[in-house]
Amino acid sequence: MNACLRSAWHFDAAVLFTAVVCIGGVLLARWVINQRDFPGRDTFILMHLASMWWIAMAGLEVASVAPDCKQFWAAMSWPGIVSVPTFWAVFLWQYVSSVRTPLPRRSMLSLVVGPVLIWLMVLSNPWHGLFYGPETGPVSSEPGAPIRYQHGPLFYAAAVYVYLFMSFSLGVVLRAALTSHGVHRRHYLAFVLVTAVPWSANIAYVGFGVVVFGVDPTPFSFVFTLVAFTWLILGVRLFDLLPVARHLLLEALLDPVLVVDTQGRVIEANQAALKLGGLGAGWQGRKLQDWPVFGSDLQALLQKQDAQQDQLLTLTTSEGYFEVRMRNIERLTRHGSVVLGQMLYLRDVTQRQLAKLKLAEALALSEERLRTITSLHEQLREQALCDPLTGLYNRRYLDELFGRELARARRENTPLSLALIDLDHFKQLNDEHGHLDGDDVLKSVAQHLLVNLRSSDTVFRIGGEEFLLILPGADSLEAARRLEVICLGLAQKPIETRSGVRHVTLSAGLALWPDQGQVLDELMRAADAALYEAKRGGRNRVCSLLPRAASPAAEAPITGKG
């Protein structure tokens, strides 16, 4: 490379021409960098820089005198030769698809792999001769004579690689031109022309040996590209109009979109709106209220709601449910903004609305079932915890309730009494009068206990004729007096049974927490011992086995006769 830089040069119109084009291309790229963002801007700039590299190397090849230097600069042009169609194809794809996000670093590196490999094959040609053949050399013996290149198989492989990208570029813009119209179509056709001119020059060189200044004419065709892009950008504001925005909003959207002018006429609609209205032609300029299926409903909704900018409305039609978003289309003038029309965006929410209705119905049904289950659960719990004959709590509920009362007594430092009650001679009553009379007596005794207890007290049936009382906040004296009242009252109460009136008495054993036990089992053993003493002392009485120092009631059994 140093030898070629120090070698002889000759300058003519071709060299001056290439220098001017390179400077123009660099200035255009620099100007684009400072403009507003547009899809594919980075690859657009890289494509122009690559083309300037190509034409600069072509200019150096023309300016060189030594044949070896000419071939060296020709080899140096290959990174630009391959990069131009690569970045051009990527730019067109990004522009048509409205991709503003720059390519990831990994993707950009993958695009560089092809140009680098081809460049390495060109540089290594002296060792393998597969890119340029042995007959490559000057066309004459004159100083600075052009080089005639004999193309080898690797050259044509590189040409195929380049033409694949060029074909992709043409396919992208032709498809975009066919699916658009108006100024947007003209922009895409301009891209087709900008793509076709360099491609035609390259095909003329590769296929027919056409040269300009003794070299490939393709880089010199970039003068047309430079002029075309300068006119497109500055003259018709190519990157300000962004035609793909219309394509994305109106053509690619799956939901109906309409543009209505200030007189209520539909001037633009996408395929989804036409399909919903069942229209194919003759719809432009038609009043919104005259549109089939949803036009009149939508017009009435807009008038009724006095819709404002960006307001969300709900439209119900025979075709389903829609959310309607309205957006004003405005143009800025010297005197302020002027409303040109409105864009109406209809989002189909039929499935969501139906799902909401089904969900509401399912929730209502679930709530009803939950209430039924809760009621059944409460009934089952009550049946599990309550005695079916007397309705009193049974032994299953005793541990749970006593645990709560014991915790409260410890927290509030209050007494807690427990009493065991047993009906006197109940087995004899069953034997003489039958079990049905015994059931009537048990139900009557249960009712008597409930009536004579406080709301804070709890009574359990824990056996055939055995009952248990929990008396929160009652010390031994108060508990004994309350049990004595119950005992005396039952002895004096006639009990109606299905075979006649019966009289029963009870015996009770009383225990006090914490003096006679810390847990339920200890208190029940103490109460059971006191009950045994009440039975042994003649029945129909209340007995407590508290030590004499603990309570005056422990000095002697408290009895009642009746």
Salt bridges, closest charged atoms under 4 A:
ASP37 OD1 - ARG41 NE 3.97
ASP37 OD2 - ARG100 NH1 3.81
ASP240 OD2 - ARG237 NH2 2.56
GLU251 OE2 - ARG246 NH2 3.77
ASP261 OD2 - ARG265 NE 2.79
GLU268 OE2 - ARG246 NH2 3.21
ASP310 OD2 - ARG327 NH1 2.84
GLU323 OE2 - ARG352 NH2 2.09
GLU368 OE1 - ARG371 NH2 2.54
ASP387 OD2 - ARG461 NH1 3.04
GLU400 OE2 - ARG381 NH2 3.30
GLU400 OE2 - ARG404 NH1 3.22
GLU405 OE1 - ARG408 NH2 2.61
ASP422 OD2 - LYS535 NZ 2.58
ASP424 OD1 - LYS535 NZ 2.97
ASP431 OD2 - LYS427 NZ 3.21
GLU432 OE1 - HIS433 NE2 3.84
ASP437 OD2 - ARG502 NH2 3.26
ASP440 OD1 - ARG498 NH2 2.86
ASP457 OD1 - ARG454 NH2 2.75
ASP457 OD2 - ARG482 NH1 3.33
GLU478 OE2 - ARG482 NH2 2.49
GLU533 OE2 - ARG536 NH2 2.61
